[in-house]
Amino acid sequence: MRQLVMNRVFPLVFALAVILTSCGDKTSEKDKYINELMGKMTLREKLGQMNLPMWDSTTMTDSFLMSRAKDGSIGGLWNFNGDADAKHIQTIITGNSRLGIPILFGADVNHGHRTVFPIGLAMSCSWDMEAIEKAARISATEAAADGICWTYSPTVDICHDPRWGRIAEAAGEDPYLGARVAEAMVHGYQGNLRDSTEIMSCVKHFAFYGAPDGGRDYNTVEIGRNRMYNEYLEPYKAAIEAGAGTVMTSYNTVDGIPSTGNRWVLTELLRKELGFKGMVVSDANAISCMVTHGIGELKESSVLAIKAGTDMDMNSLGYIGTLEESIKEGKVSIKEIDNACRRILSVKYDLGILKDPFKYLRVTEEDKEARRAAHLSFEREMAAKSMVLLKNEGGLLPLEKKGTIAVIGPLADSWPTGEGTWTSGHRFNQNKIATLYQGLEEELGDKVNLLYARGCSLYDDEVISRHVGEDQFRDNRSDEEMLREAVSVARRADVVIAALGENNHMSGEGACRSDLNLPASQRRLLETLLSTGKDVVMLNYSGRPTVLTWENAHVPAILQVWFGGSEEAKAVSDILFGEVNPSGRLSVSFPYNGGQIPYYYNHLRTGDPFEKDWETEFQMMLSNYFDTPNDPLYPFGYGLSYTTFQYGEVSIDDPVLRKGGEVTVAVKITNTGDRDGDETPQLYIHDLMASVARPMMELKGFQKIHLKAGESVTARFSITEETLSFYDSSLKKVSEPGDFDIMIGPDCAHVQSVRLTLKD
């Protein structure tokens, strides 16, 4: 019997040992490779890997690159947008460096490369994670074909203040939706990092960059740690758990210390608590910006950054220029340098370029353009999914393809808005992205008599106009002349399409606005167009929520276009003329009044809340304004369709949830209109009593459902203990027994609720 057992068990044990040994070998192969490489490296070469200068085609000549290769003082190039021969550069670096270590080519591929997708805020309004992942996949494919193997994306900063220009890059105000977008984009960029179409993602900006005082870029961030964890942390965490290989620091301070030199942020929180194992890169010049913060000169700031956990210095030249001396002075250890260098080499190993420096450098120009052509039809779909129909009084939309239509406004034909902000492939898209008028003209052909007038300048103020680049498209006529022309054109038309709002220089990095109302010149134009008695459809172009209270009261139809990418104009046409039924839903609230900012739907209850109708039941001595309502103009999750959806009663299969268990809430949704359409039921919760104050409501689930006309579907959501959890006052993730309101609706302002009790 013993021999029988041995005969059967020993082969299994042996096979298991072989498998475990094989797995161990596979794991150790990377460590062995990097250990062997680092064993050959000098201190200067290690510091060189930690140096990431900006690509500059005017100064980085072959001789310049050759000199940097020979002394091992370069680890990568950022801002590389495919405007040079990456294969030629990599050949110089690997052929002239002692150890032949390749460099990283990094770029801000935030919303596309050769094919430009809608800005991040716009894509989040699609609430379509499969589409967002596919957009990131296409972006990675195109960037990789130009030699870019590393993208500084996704931007996952939660923002409650739309004055901040960089709200355009991220996914809005909600941590749950932001987390789903973050993981979708990481998966889209990286895949499994097995082939030459998958690139490394870089999560930014760590941490809490979306909460600057006054909505001003690079400004101070001061929020309590409980808010950090409950309102801002989740998207970072989701991106890291999705496998993001790198993280970028932020410019702001946290607890008074710049993030790039903040050990609590980068080591205690990022590495120890969130379990991040990858490489941390500073934002551009962030180490030298610490000098501006008043933390110390470049030498001292570089010491703080390396000790905090910043592995790679983007553009400051602090590491390569000062750390050798700091090591001699005992302020930095060789171990700290080795740890940083190892993580950088690990990224290069995972990308496959340590063994094959030319992995991303073999695609022909013909192949690149062929790929791009195949991607444009999907971009058109993505752009349409991202646009949000805000108002459609009397069913003015969709329009018919007949008669005479006037396209009027400073954004109608003088400004190609589709490019948006932060497109790495700018040079590939110059003069290739159609203006609205050009796109409509191509789509409508001779079916419609299409008229055009500019109507006004973007801004009355010449200083602001210059700041936002209007000089490039300036009309030498006065606003009075342009306005007269616009009135004449409008009176000849059956309907007017007014293209108004921001150009793509009015949002994004460094483009913050204190006043989010429509500029005076544009408001004057809009008022004049309405006075003609013609039906007016307003297209609102912007990279942020803007204040549209007057427009909502007076304009019959409003479509939020954002900045929609390469095929923006055609996507607008698809929605205006009913080829596509709009399905976008807001990922951020639109304020009723700029004085409400910062505004966000998932705010805490407060001690004396005002929860009545502002116009009829206003009361003093409550948490409200006496001159404007607390509510937004357009709530989070909101968006109209060309069809209608009816929600039945929300049901729950068990009103009691025990820890470790699961309950299901459900609602029947019926398309009661005569067109097929997409609906997005949203699940919210409210914790009625907890150890710390909790929000009035929090998004915890959503679905994107396609319903044919007359069709009904039951949407079901599972709720577990994790759904109800939060960070308590000691920053521990807990789920506390008690009562919860579980809410489902088409947006956060129109929900039905059932009561659920969590028990031990």
C-alpha positions, 0 to 999 in steps of 0.5 A: 500500500505504501509503495502504491501511494509513493508511486502515485504521489511522488510523480505529482509532487515532482511535477508540482516542484517542477512547475513551482521551480519553473515559475520561480525561474520565470520570476527570477529571470527578470531580477537576474537580468537586472541584477547582472546589468546593474552590477556593471553600471557606474554611479553616473550610469545609474543616475543617468537612468533617472534623468528624463530630459524633454525632447527638443528637435532643435537642440538634440542633434546627433552629436548632442545625443551621442555625448549623452549616450557616452557618459550614460546621462540619459534614461529617456525622452519625454514630449516625444511626439513622433516628429523625429526618427525614433529608430535613429535616436535609439540607434545612437543611444544604444550604439554609443553607450557603454552598456547599450541600455535603450531609452524610453520615449514618453508622451502625453497620449491623453486622448489619442495620437494620430486619431484624436479622441474626445477629451477625457472629461467628454469620454467619461460622459459616455459611461461606456467603459468598453468604448473608453478602453477601445479608444485607449487601445487605438491610441496606444497602437498609434503611439507605439507605431511612432516609437512612443512606448510610454504615455502619461495617461490616464489623468485620474484627478477628481475635481469639484471646481470647474475653474481648474483647466485640467478638469478637461483631462480627467473623468469628472467629480465622482470617485466610483465613475472615475475609478472605472474610467481609470482601469479601462484606460490602463487596460486599453493602453497596456494590455499584457505588454506582450506586443509592440502595440501595447505601451506603458501607462502612467497614472497622474497626478499623485496625489489629489491634484484636482483640488487646488485652492481657487481652481488655479493650476499648480496651486495649494491643495489642503484637504483633510485626510478623510476627504482624501481617502473617501473622495479622491483616492479611489481612481488612483487605487483602481488604476494601480490594481489594473496594473499601471506600471508607472505613476507621476507626481503632482505639483501641489502640496499635501499637508504643506509638503510638495507631493514630489518630495512628500514621503507620506504620499509616495512611500507610506500611501502609494507604495505601502498602503496601495501596494504600488511596485512600479516606477514613480516619475516627477511631473515636468520640472516638479523637482525644480518647482520645489525650489519655488515652493520654498522647500530648498534649492535644487540640491536639497529638493533633489535629496527630498525627492529621492528619499520620498520615493520619486525615481525619475526626474523629468526635466529638472536635471536635479538628479543628474546634476546634484546627487553625486555630491549628495551621496559623497556628503552622506545625504543620499545612500547608494541603496536609494539610488539602486532602488530607483534605478532598478524600478526604471530598468524594470519598466524597460524590461516589462516593455521588452526593450531591454532585450529588444531596443527596437521593439516599437520601431519597425512600423512603416509610415504607410502602415501608420497611416493605414491604421489611422484610417481604420480608426476614424469611424470608431472615433466618430462613434466615440465623439457622439457617445460623449456629447450630452443633450442638455435641452430639447424644448418641443422636440426641436431636435433632431433636425430634418435634412432640408431647407436652409440652415445657418451655422453661426458663431466664432467656433463655427468655421474659424476654429478646429475645436476637435483637437482639444488639449494635450494631443501628442500627435498635433503635427499629424492633425494640423489642417486635418480636423474639420471645423463644424461648417466644413463637416456639416457641408461634407455630410449634408451636401446639396440636401441643405442650403447651408449658410455661415457667419462668424457673428462675433469675436471669441472675446471682447477683451483683447488681452484675453483673446491674445491669451487664448490664441484668437489672433491666429483666427482673428477677423479684422471686422468689428463685432458690430459688422459681424453681428449685422452679417449674422442677423442677415444670414439668420433671417434667411434660414429656417433654423440657426445652429449657434456654435459658441463657448470655449476654444481648445486653448481656454481649458487644459493645463494652465488655462483656468477661468474665474468666470464660467459664463459665456463671454459677453461678445458671444452672449450678445450674438446669441441674444440677437439671434434669438431676437430674430424669432428663428429656432436656435440650437446652441452647441456648447463647446468647452473643456469644463462645465460652464454656467448656462443658466441664461441660455437654458432659460432662453434657448430651445435646444442645447447640445454639450459638444465638449471637444470631440476629436478628429471626427467631431464635426461629423459626430455633431451632424449625426446627433443634430440630424438624428443619425445617432440618438444622443446617449451621453450623461454628465460625469460632472455637475453644471453649476446654476451660478458660478458662486456655488463653485466648488460644486459636486453632487456627493456632498456631506449632509451638513448640520443644518441642510436646506432641502426644500424648494428655493423659490417657494420655501426659502428660509434663512439660518440654513445651509443655503444661499439667499440669492441662488438655489443650492441645486445645480442647473444640470445634475450629475448623471443627467442627459436627454435622449430622442426617446423616453424611458420609464422606470418602474418601482425599485425592488430589493430581494431582501431588506437585510444584508448580513456581512459576507452576504449579497442582496439584489436591487432591481428596476424595470426600464421601458423605452416608451418612445418611438426610437431605439436608444441607450439608457444608463440606470445609476445606483446610489447609496446613502448611509443614514448613520455612521461614525463619520459624516457621509455624503447625501448620495454616492454612485456605486453602480451603473449600466449602459442598456440599449433598448429598442422602441417599446422594449423593457429590460430589468436592470439588476445591481448586486450590493455587498458589504464592500458596496457600503464601505468607507474610510473611517476617522482612523482611515480604515476601510469599514462597513458599519451596521445600520440603515442605508437608502438604496437609490436607482434613477436616470441621474442623481436628481431623479431617483427612487429608493428602498431601505436596506439594513446591514447587520453583523 
